[in-house]
Amino acid sequence: MSGTPDPDTPDSESADSSAAAGTTASAGQSTAPVQAGARVLLHYTARTTEGGIYETSRKRDPLPCVAGGRQLIQGVSQALVGMVPGVPRTVTLPPEQAFGVRRPELEQKLPLVSLPDHLCEGDQMTVTTEGETIDVWVRERTEETAIVDANHPLAGETLVFELEIVSVEPAVG
């Protein structure tokens, strides 16, 4: 996993050195590194490499998840292991560790008459094809056709995640 330092956010080396120095993230909070399997509450902000915010938890409750688990995209989940609660970390994830590489075979050009009325670029919908139900989004729309795409909208993108573990419950097992 590659991490990109952010001048406003300590990188993983800084997080490790502050833990080794015995600093406390907040009153009564452990500075022990998070172990794989630990349940954590996570605040995050996901950005494109151009800086646009894709999603953030900062305006709502932190996300409960398992460090190193399968609830989150691979790169974020693995980045949580070894973090210290209260010490932010910024990681840059290539597509393979984020939402995957773009797969052109997951795009299909369809006539507009076969799709719901008032369909716009960016709209999402659920379709059934060959007995399988999948989520797609409208990648492109013309007067007569639309390209629907089963790739995640951020597939193929390198993403930057600002992560902060708010609290930790030890791993069970």
PyMOL commands that set and color helices and strands:
alter all, ss='L'
color gray80, all
select helices_A, chain A and resi 12-20+74-80+95-97+104-106+112-114
alter helices_A, ss='H'
color red, helices_A
select strands_A, chain A and resi 39-48+53-56+63-66+89-93+107-111+124-129+132-141+145-149+159-169
alter strands_A, ss='S'
color yellow, strands_A
deselect
rebuild
show_as cartoon
